[in-house]
Amino acid sequence: MRDYAPDRRKRSPRLPRRRMLPILGAVFFLSIFVGGMVLLYNLHSTPSPIAVVPQMAVVPPDPPPSPASVVGSLGKGKTLQEALAALGVAKDQVVQIVEVLRPHIDFRRLQAQDGLELHRDPAGDPVKFVYRQSPIDIVEAKREDDIWTGTRLEVPVQCQVVLVSGTLKESLFESIERMGEQPQLVLDFAEIFAWDFDFAADSQPGDRFRMLVEKVYANEQFVKYGRILVAEYECEEQRHTGIYFQDRERKGYYTPAGESLRRAFLKSPLDFTRISSTFTYARRHPILGGVRPHLAVDYAAPHGTPVRAVADGRVE
């Protein structure tokens, strides 16, 4: 059996509960008082906000919109004067525009598909006129203080040398056009050998051709053909070759041996186009009907194609 001695550790004295209540109340009221004083101090130290009255911003009125430009084409059978009058340009201004553009346009070579573009000022008066014959043939007339001036616009171009080659199936025209090329390339190619070969009469299916030609582009759009640098045509075990050469005194196409391809006489009286009817004893007549002899060779060519001759003459 253990003997348990009474616990003799000192205990902290406790205040009677009746004496603690007044002290707690005093602390509570003191904290409320201090918090109120801090709140009042903050209210008095914070500057009062300034009332801002919004003001309406004065926005100037928008200028009247300029009339939209008029874009179109020359049209079939119309002159430039008639086209400008149809666009509502006054007669005196039509005369001025035509005169300032005359040094830059050959009015005999206007095409119905040529583009027109007319610009007006906010008052509706013409201020600029643009005439487009191709992506690089662009002329412009501008008005400043009632005075019109005309200029030709400079358009940057790129030139690429391209190989074009193929085999005839029907004619040179159809074979080259089938490759996506334009008729002008056929004429340029046939012109090189015009003194040695008649493509309209002598070409046969199976003949082969090839050429290195310059193609001119503007903004990645094809514009026109440049020079054919080298041309070659093979038919019936014969090879015709033309190489372009130019120096200070001469220029033209020559054989690999250095001989000029130009001769005294041409093989064809017309620029190469096509033969519409060949020589035959049995041809169906296009007008009278029936089968009749056709004792000639008919060349088909556009209106205005020059006829070549070895001497002066007159066609009646």
Secondary structure by P-SEA (a helix, b strand, c coil): ccccccccccccccccaaaaaaaaaaaaaaaaaaaaaaaaaaaaacccbbbbbbbbbbbcccccccccbbbbcccccccaaaaaaaacccaaaaaaaaaaaccccccccccccbbbbbbbcccccccbbbbbccccbbbbbbbcccbbbbbbbbbbbbbbbbbbbbbbcccaaaaaaaacccaaaaaaaaaaacccccccccccccbbbbbbbbbbbccccccccccccbbbbbcccbbbbbbbbbcccccccccccccccccccccccccbbbbccccccccccccccccccccbbbbbbcccbbbbbcbbbbcc
